[in-house]
Amino acid sequence: MNILECKSYASRKYDGEIKKLVDSQIDNFFEIESSNFKLERPKYEIGDDVKISTYHFLHGIGKNSDVADFIAKHGILSKEATGDMGNHAFQFVVGLWRVKEDIALADYIKNYSGMIVTYDDKIEQVPYKKLDDFVEKMRNVDHWLWKAESSMEIRFMPSLARDVNQIGFILNLNSKEGQSLLANDINAINFDKQISDNFIRSDLKGNFFNNKDNTFLNRASYIIFGLNKCFIEGIIVGRIVENNQVLLQ
């Protein structure tokens, strides 16, 4: 994979100002790749609580664990950047989950391993094993019905609720290099939504990115092209890998 290949793939889909934007992001990615940039690694001892903050982002690879080898070599890239021009919902971007507060990683995982409950036009995130508490609370709420579904994170990240996904990544973008790529997050509040529409499937164009109150979009970032492997600060593993010393290595 090289810069010319990536730009040629972008040419299949974009032209004009959008192509310039994508090419600029690709140039930035490869400049960082060729630099000596390295994260300052956190100093943890075995048994310490891992802390994550607002400059951390999480990325899951679903059940396709083979992708981990690609990421270790090339970084986290959009499928289109590697020539896969399928009909993906989000195109030429990589999806990540924003950490919106300083929190222990264990608590963060517990929160998204629960469910998203909707009632009376309200949406609430119920943590893992806290459904009974939620039901008790609803005894005093005048409502007609409530509905629940798994969080979007469960579908891609390792979780307490599902053993299908076994590998996820923690990225630290608290650097000028990381922030320069994060500037092209098409789901950011200040990003031009008319530009954002060029990176989603045609049936989603319009107000899709404006409808994110209390939905998964409130937690999602979609960064054009990709992020370098040098921003990976840690790996999250599921139960299967956690309990297998061979896989852990």
Buried (B, 14 or more C-beta within 10 A) or exposed (E): BEBEEBBEBBEEBBEEEBBEBBBEBBBBBBBBBEEEBEBEEEEEEEEEEBBBEEBBBBBBBBBEBEBBEBBEEBBBBBBBBBEEEEEBEBBBBBBBBBBEEEBEBEEBBBBBBBBBBBBEEEEBBBBBEBBEEBEEEBEEEEEEEBEBEBBBBBBBBBBBBBEEBBBBBBBBBBBEBBEBBBBBBBBBEEBEBEBBBBBBEEEEBEEBBEEBEEEBBEBBBBBBBBBBBBBBBBBBBBEBBEEEEEEEE
